[in-house]
Amino acid sequence: MSNKTQAETEFLLNGVAFDADGECSRKPKADARWKRRLLIGVLLIETCFALPKLADGQFLSIFDSIFSSIQSDIGGSLSAINQVAQQMQKLYQTTVAPLAAINQARGFVANSINSFRGQMNQIFNTSFTSAVTPGPQQFESILHSRLSAQIPALQASFTTNYGAIPQVNAASPQDRVMMDVDDALGQENLKTTLIADQGGDAILQTAEQMENQVAVSTPGSNPFLTAQAQVANLRCQAFMQKMLAAELRQEAGRIAHDNVLVKRRTAATGGINSLITGALTAR
């Protein structure tokens, strides 16, 4: 009786045997779930091992294609370019700029520098002193200093040696004006000579640097050296123009000074004639 009652109380719930005591049989379902999980894990592991092999194969095939293109297509062009470059280099070394001719030119420049630079520097740097007394000696030393910084000392030495302008009551106004003009022109030209001498030294230093560059120059540097020489030439011409302008001013001042003397003699002659005419008329 009890067995029959137990069989009657058992029934299916969602396809699973369920008894009245509340216990269900879940073992078959749990086993199937674990099998599926195991299968998925195995598939994932195989996939992880298989993908790098496929990727490596794809990348290797790409690199092989690139290398084959470089060797077959680009390689031929690069070989032709290298041949042309070698021919151009050989042309420059043998015809355009042969090494023997370059060394010969460098040797000529070096020999010219060794032969003439010392003598030229001796000529340019030789001091010519002629003054005997202390005042003129100092004045001459300042003139030969070749430094524009000596201009204030030059002005003071000029006043000491040539004298200052007389006071107002010591000379006529016209004589004082002419003295001032002549002193101003003289000092201006002497200051210009100091500046020109200093500029001449700069030009000589530039010339020596250019000579040194020519002695070690390479093919292709000729345009740059020529441009530098043209700039130095323009600078030298500017100094020469400045000296010529100073000389013209000095000459114009001398002519004006002589003209003033003529005017004064003419005025004095006219005054004397007036006095003589007045004296004769009074008799």
C-alpha positions in Angstrom: 0.0 0.0 0.0 2.8 2.3 0.9 4.6 1.6 -2.4 1.5 2.4 -4.4 0.9 5.6 -2.5 4.5 6.7 -3.2 4.2 5.9 -7.0 1.0 7.9 -7.1 2.5 11.0 -5.4 5.4 11.1 -8.0 4.7 13.2 -11.1 6.6 15.2 -13.6 7.2 19.0 -13.2 8.7 20.6 -16.3 9.9 17.2 -17.4 11.7 16.5 -14.2 10.6 13.8 -11.7 9.3 15.4 -8.5 8.3 13.6 -5.4 6.1 14.6 -2.7 9.0 15.0 -0.2 10.2 18.1 -2.3 13.4 16.4 -3.7 14.0 16.5 -7.4 16.5 14.7 -9.5 18.9 17.4 -11.1 21.9 15.3 -11.8 21.4 14.7 -15.6 20.9 18.4 -16.3 24.0 19.4 -14.4 26.2 16.9 -16.2 25.0 18.2 -19.6 25.8 21.8 -18.6 29.3 20.9 -17.6 29.9 19.1 -20.8 28.9 22.2 -22.8 31.2 24.4 -20.8 34.1 22.1 -21.3 33.5 22.0 -25.1 33.3 25.8 -25.3 36.6 26.1 -23.4 38.4 23.6 -25.6 37.2 25.5 -28.7 38.4 28.8 -27.3 41.8 27.4 -26.5 42.2 26.0 -30.0 41.1 29.3 -31.5 43.7 31.2 -29.5 46.5 28.9 -30.8 45.3 29.0 -34.3 44.9 32.8 -34.8 48.6 33.8 -34.4 49.7 31.2 -36.9 47.2 32.6 -39.4 48.3 36.2 -38.7 52.0 35.3 -39.0 51.3 33.7 -42.3 49.5 36.7 -43.6 52.2 39.2 -42.5 55.0 37.0 -44.0 53.2 36.9 -47.3 52.8 40.7 -47.3 56.5 41.2 -46.6 57.5 38.7 -49.2 55.4 40.7 -51.7 57.1 44.0 -50.7 60.6 42.5 -50.9 60.0 41.0 -54.3 58.7 44.3 -55.6 61.7 46.2 -54.3 64.1 43.7 -55.8 62.4 43.3 -59.1 60.9 46.8 -59.9 62.5 49.4 -57.7 65.8 47.5 -57.5 66.4 48.0 -61.3 65.7 51.7 -61.0 68.0 52.1 -58.0 70.8 50.3 -59.8 70.4 52.6 -62.8 70.5 55.7 -60.6 73.6 54.5 -58.8 75.3 54.0 -62.2 74.5 57.5 -63.3 75.7 58.9 -60.0 79.0 57.1 -60.3 79.4 58.4 -63.8 78.8 61.9 -62.7 81.2 61.6 -59.9 83.9 60.2 -62.2 83.2 63.1 -64.6 83.8 65.7 -61.9 86.9 64.0 -60.6 88.5 63.6 -64.0 87.3 66.5 -66.1 85.3 69.2 -64.3 87.4 69.4 -61.1 90.4 67.1 -61.2 92.1 66.7 -57.9 95.6 67.4 -59.3 94.4 70.8 -60.7 92.8 71.7 -57.4 95.9 70.9 -55.4 98.0 72.9 -57.9 95.7 76.0 -57.4 95.8 75.6 -53.6 99.6 75.4 -53.7 99.8 78.6 -55.8 97.6 80.5 -53.4 99.6 79.2 -50.4 102.9 80.2 -52.1 101.5 83.7 -52.9 100.4 84.2 -49.3 103.8 83.2 -48.0 105.6 85.4 -50.4 103.7 88.6 -50.2 101.6 88.8 -47.1 104.5 89.5 -44.7 105.8 92.3 -47.0 102.4 93.9 -47.5 101.7 93.9 -43.7 105.1 95.5 -43.1 104.3 98.3 -45.6 100.8 98.9 -44.2 102.0 98.8 -40.5 105.2 100.9 -40.9 104.9 104.0 -38.8 106.3 107.3 -40.1 107.2 109.7 -37.4 108.7 113.1 -38.1 107.8 115.4 -35.2 110.6 116.3 -32.7 108.9 118.3 -29.9 106.6 116.7 -27.4 103.4 118.4 -28.5 103.6 117.5 -32.2 104.9 114.0 -31.3 101.7 113.4 -29.3 99.6 114.8 -32.1 101.4 112.6 -34.7 101.0 109.5 -32.5 97.3 110.0 -32.2 97.0 110.5 -36.0 98.8 107.2 -36.6 96.8 105.2 -34.0 94.3 104.1 -36.6 91.6 104.1 -33.9 88.4 106.1 -34.0 88.3 106.0 -30.2 91.2 108.5 -30.3 89.0 111.3 -31.8 88.5 113.2 -28.5 92.2 113.1 -27.8 92.8 114.3 -31.4 90.6 117.3 -30.9 92.4 118.3 -27.6 95.8 117.8 -29.2 94.8 119.9 -32.2 93.8 122.8 -30.0 97.0 122.5 -28.0 99.3 122.5 -31.1 97.4 124.9 -33.4 96.0 127.2 -30.7 92.5 128.2 -29.7 90.3 130.9 -31.3 91.1 134.4 -29.9 88.7 136.1 -27.6 86.1 138.4 -28.8 88.0 141.6 -28.3 91.4 140.1 -29.4 90.5 139.8 -33.1 87.9 141.1 -35.6 84.6 139.1 -35.9 85.4 138.2 -39.5 88.9 136.9 -38.5 87.4 134.8 -35.7 84.8 133.3 -38.0 87.4 132.4 -40.6 89.6 130.8 -37.9 86.7 128.8 -36.6 85.8 127.6 -40.1 89.4 126.6 -40.9 89.8 124.7 -37.6 86.5 122.9 -38.0 87.4 121.7 -41.5 90.9 120.6 -40.4 89.6 118.7 -37.4 86.9 117.1 -39.5 89.3 115.8 -42.1 91.8 114.5 -39.5 89.0 112.6 -37.7 87.9 111.2 -41.1 91.5 109.9 -41.6 91.3 108.0 -38.3 88.0 106.4 -39.2 89.3 105.5 -42.7 92.5 104.0 -41.3 90.5 101.8 -39.0 88.2 100.8 -41.9 91.3 100.0 -44.0 92.5 97.6 -41.3 89.1 95.9 -41.4 89.3 95.6 -45.2 92.8 94.1 -44.9 91.7 91.5 -42.4 88.8 90.6 -44.6 91.2 90.1 -47.5 93.5 87.9 -45.5 90.5 85.7 -44.4 89.4 85.4 -48.1 92.9 84.3 -49.0 92.9 81.7 -46.3 89.5 80.4 -47.6 90.8 80.3 -51.1 93.8 78.2 -50.0 91.4 75.5 -48.7 88.4 76.0 -51.0 86.6 73.1 -52.6 84.9 72.9 -56.0 81.5 74.7 -55.9 82.6 77.3 -53.4 83.6 79.8 -56.0 80.3 81.7 -56.1 80.3 82.2 -52.4 83.9 83.5 -52.4 83.1 85.8 -55.3 80.0 87.2 -53.5 82.2 87.8 -50.3 84.8 89.6 -52.5 82.2 91.8 -54.0 80.9 92.8 -50.6 84.4 93.7 -49.4 85.0 95.6 -52.6 81.8 97.7 -52.0 82.9 98.4 -48.5 86.3 99.5 -49.7 84.7 101.8 -52.3 82.5 103.3 -49.5 85.7 104.2 -47.5 87.3 105.7 -50.6 84.2 107.8 -51.3 84.3 109.1 -47.8 87.9 110.1 -48.1 87.2 111.8 -51.4 84.3 113.7 -49.9 86.6 114.9 -47.1 89.2 116.0 -49.6 86.6 117.9 -51.6 85.4 119.6 -48.4 88.9 120.6 -47.5 89.5 121.9 -51.0 86.2 123.8 -51.0 87.1 125.3 -47.6 90.5 126.4 -48.9 88.9 128.1 -52.0 86.3 129.8 -49.8 89.1 131.0 -47.5 91.1 132.4 -50.4 87.9 134.1 -51.7 87.3 135.7 -48.4 90.8 137.2 -48.5 90.2 138.6 -51.9 86.9 140.1 -50.7 88.7 141.7 -47.8 91.4 143.1 -50.0 88.8 144.4 -52.3 86.9 146.0 -49.5 90.1 147.5 -48.1 91.1 148.8 -51.5 87.7 150.4 -51.9 88.0 152.1 -48.5 91.5 153.4 -49.3 90.2 154.8 -52.6 87.4 156.5 -50.8 89.8 158.1 -48.4 92.1 159.2 -51.2 89.2 160.6 -53.2 87.9 162.5 -50.2 91.3 163.9 -49.4 91.8 165.1 -53.0 88.3 166.6 -53.1 88.8 168.5 -49.9 91.8 170.3 -51.4 
